[in-house]
């Protein structure tokens, strides 16, 4: 499965339209399940540009106004397996009131109705599934209205939109998600944008979310960090010793104070990662994560990645991305196993313990 953001594809609209065989084949991934989202999850969108007739997207060429008709024209050229319907999700600034939340729901439902009509008349999209967006900002009544009205439409699934960023308080966010999913049919998937931290992922799963974006490992890589968190519910005794030793090493190296300093410099850094650009890794000749089977950990050391980072070598990002994505996807594999075996509570305890303790040198899955 691959996610592509609409702004990048919109700039290729003419090319894809002439190609006629869809974006997946065009980019050399014909067997990929292609999801097209309205925005790139790691690119902030300026606020205040949406209207009753169009939603603004931001690409390399600047702002693009996207009407429902133009949106569906581009989707016909892309031919995705599933895609997010155009919607007005501009309610995450923290200053959006009840009136603005109501307007976002009204606009999104109007866009959805037009797009569903156009979808029915589009032979190129008969194999594609449209997801309706649940909007409404932080106003519970509007969120519930959006969920109920969208669920009445013939959509293939639901996007819980507007929860990205830090504008909304965590408890408010979780309460809204739980309330919204309770109104949605259980036989259709729910995806959320902008939620990727392991602890937040588990909390959202408990509240009925099915699908998440994988932008988080990219963000971790961009700040020169490596994911090293544990996701094993029942570590064996040897693993417990390793974890304890890792915690002691962390304390000996003054890593807790170091994390505080890094957090001040980069407030986005989480307890699930280590900052490999830090000078204490310049003579650390162990792998990024002991026991990890990714190319980076099998072939290179923390000291080497540290050297690449401080000298601004592009290879640093390549190696970190390999490691971070493998670790993150393995975490989701552990989630699926925990759900199957009814052990999500144990997995949650394991992950939340690390929010307080910070990362250790435990092996993957331990």
N, C-alpha and C positions, 0 to 999 in steps of 0.2 A: 504494500500500500504506500502511496506517495501523496503528499499534499502540495498543491501548487496554489499560489495566491493570485487572485484575479488581476491586480495591477500589472504584473509582469506579462501575463497572457494577453491582456487587453492591448498592449503595445504591439503584439504579434497577430492581432486579429486578422488583418488583410492576408498575411502569409498563411495562417491556419485555414482561413476560408478558401483560399485557392488550393491548398493541399488536400482538403476534403476528407482526410482519414483520421482526424482527431489528434489531440496533443500527445497522447501516450505513445502512439507510433512515431509521431514527429520527433520526439525527444529520445527515441531509441529504447523505450520501455513498453512495448506493446502488451506484455502480460501483466503489467502493473494495474492494481485497482487505484484509480485516480480520483482524488477528492479535490475539489476546487473551492477554496474559501474566499470570502469577500475581501479580507485584508491579510497582510502578512503579520503574523503574531508578534514578531520582534521589531516591527516598524511602527512608531507612534503616529497616529493620525491627528492632524490639527482639528480642533473642535469648531462647530458653528457654521458648517458649510452644507449641511443637508437641507433639502426643501421637500415640499409635498410631491414634487415631480421627479426629483433626482437625488441620488446619494453621491457624495464626492469620494473618489479614490485617489491615492497618491502614489505615483510611480516615478521612474527616472526622469520622465519628461514633465513632471509637475502634477497639477491637479487635473483630474478627469471627472466630468459630470456623467453619471451613469443613470439613465432612465431605465424603467423596466423593460421597454422594448429593445433598447441597445444592449442591456444586460443579457437578454435571452438570445439575441443575435450572436453575441460572443460565445455563449454556452453552446450554441449549435455548431460553432467552429471548433470549440475545444472537445466536445463530446465526452465529458467526464462520466465516470460511473456513478458518482453522486456529487452534489454541489449544494452549497448554502444559498438560499434565496436572498436576493437583495433586501436589505432592511435598514432601518434607522436606529443604529445602536449608539448614537452620540449622547450617552447619558452617564458616562463614567467619570466625569470631571469632579464629582463630589458636590457640585453646586446645582445639579439638576433637580428641580422641584417637581411637585405633583403634576403641574400643568405640562411641563416638558416631558415627563414620563408618559402621560396620556397621549401626547402628540406622537411620541416614538412608537407606541403600540398601534395607534390609528394608521400612521404612515406604513408601518411594516405589514399590517394586515392588508392594506390597500395594494401594496407592492406584491404581496403573496398571491392575492386573487388574480391580478393581471398576469403574473408569471405562470400560474397554474393553467390559465386559459391558453396562453401561448405554448406551454409545454404540451398540452393535449393536441395542438395543431402542428407540432414539430416532429416529423418522421425521424430526423437525425438524433432526437433525444428520447426515443421510445425505450431505449435500454438504460436510461439515466434515472436516478432517483433524486428528488428535490427535498431538502431539509428545510422546514420552517423555523424561523428565528423567534425565540421567546425574549421579548424586550420588556421595558418598564422601569429601568433604573433600580433604585432601592425602595420603590413604593410597592408594598406587598399587594395591594388591591389591583394595581395595574399589571404586575407580574402574573397574578392569577387570571386576570381577564385575558391577557395575551396567551397564556397556556391553554385555557379552555377554548378560546376562539380558534387558535392554531390547530388544536387537536381535532376540531370539527372538519378541517380541510383534508383533502386526500394527499397528505405529505408522507414521505417515506421514513421520516425521523425528525428529530428536533435538535436545534442548536440552542444551548443556554448561553445567551450573549450578554455582554456588558459586565462580566465578572473579572475581567483582566485588570491588572494594575493594583495599586494599593489605596485607591481613593475610598473604597468601601471597606468598612470594618469587617474583620474576619467573622465574627459571630453573626453579623447582619447577613453577610454573604452565605454562610452555611444555612441559616434559617430560611432565606429566600430559596436556595437550591432545593432544600427538603420540601418546602411548600409547593414549589413548581412541579417537581417530579411526581408528587402525589396526585397531581391533576392530569398527568400524561399516561397514555396507554402503555402497558408493560411490554407489549409485543413489538414496539418500535424503538430503535436505539436513540440514545441521548448523547450528544457530544458537547463538550465545553471547551471554550477557547481561553487561553491565557492562564491556565492553571497547570503547573508542571512540577512544583516541589513535592518530593515524596510524601511528606506528611499531609499536604493539602490534597494530593491525589487520593490518598486512602480515606480522608474525611469525605470527599466528594463521592467516592464509590459507595460508602455507607449510606449516602443520601440519594442513590439511584442513578449516578452518572456512569455511562458505559464506555465512552471513547474520549481520549485525550490527545492533544497535540504533542509532538516530540520536540518542541522548540527549546525546552529547558537545557538539554545537553549542549546545544549550540551556544546558549547564553553563558553556561559554565565555561565552555572552551574560549569564548571571546574575552573573558576576564583572566585567562591564563590559569585556570583551575582544573582539577581532576576530581571526578566523583569517586569516593572511597567508602560510602556508607554501607552498612550491613543490612541484609534483608532475609536472614535465616531465622525462622521462628524457633527452631529447636537445635541450636548448635551442639556439637558433640563436646565432650570434656576438653579435648585438645584445642578445639576452636575457642572455648571459653578462656583457656590459658593465653592463647594468642591475643584475644581481645583485651584481656587484662594487661598483658605486657604492652600492647599497643597504647593503652590508656596511660600506663606508667611512662612510656617513652614520650608521650605527648606532654605530660606534666613536666618531665625532666628538661625537655627542650624549651619550656616556657611557651608552649604553643597556645595556651589559653590566652595569655596576654597578647600574643602575636595576633590571634584571631580578632581580639578586640580592636587592635590597631588597624587591621585590614578592613574590618567591618566599618570603621569610621571612614576609611579611605574609599571603600566600595560598599555602600549599604545593601547592595543586592546580593552580596555573598552569603551563602547559607552554611549551616553546620554539616552539610552532607559532602563537602568538598575541601580540598586543600589547595593553597595558593602556591603553585610550583615556582613562581617567579621570586619567591622569598629566598634570601641569601642562605638560609640554613639548609637548603637543598643542593647547594653547589657541590658538596662532597658526599651526597647520599647515593650510593651505587646500587641500591635495591630497585626493584621494579616499581612502577607507579602504584600498583596494588598487588601485593603478594598473592600468587595463585591465579591471577587473572590470565585468561587464554588469548586476549586480544594481541594483535601484531605489536602494538606499542610496548606492552608489558613483557612480551616474550623476547623482544629484540633490543630494547633500550632501557635506560635507567632514569630515575628521577633527576640525577645530576645532568644527564644529557638533555632532557627536556628543559630543565632549568637554563642550561646554556643556550638552547635554541630560543627560549623566550627572551632572555636578557639581550641577545644579539639581534632580536627581531627577525629571526628566520621564519619563513612561511611554513617550513616543515613542522614547526611546533604546533600550529593549529591543526595540521593534518593528523599528526599522531594523537593529540589530545582528543580530537573528534572521534577517531577510531575507538579509543578507550571509553570515552564518555557515552557514546551511543550504545556500545555493547553492554556496558554496565547498566544503563538505564533500561534497555530492552530486556535484559535478564531480570531486572526488578519487576517488570510487568509480567514476565513469565512466572515469577514467584507469586505475584498477585493472583494470577489465574489458578495456580496450584492451590493457593490458600482458600480461594473461593470454592474450588472443587472439594477440598477436604474440610471445609467449614472451620478454617483456622485464621480468618482475617483478623480477629481480635489479637491473636498472638503476634501476627506480623505487624500490626499497628503498634503494639507495645514495644516491639523491637526497634521500630523506626523512630517512635517518639522519644525513646530513651536517649537516642543520639542527638535529638534536638537540644537536650539539656547538657549532654556530655561532649558533643562535638565529634568529629570523625576520629576513627582509630585506624590502626594498620591491619585490621582483620582481613581475612581472605574474602573474595567475592562470595556472597550468599551466606556468610557467617556473621 
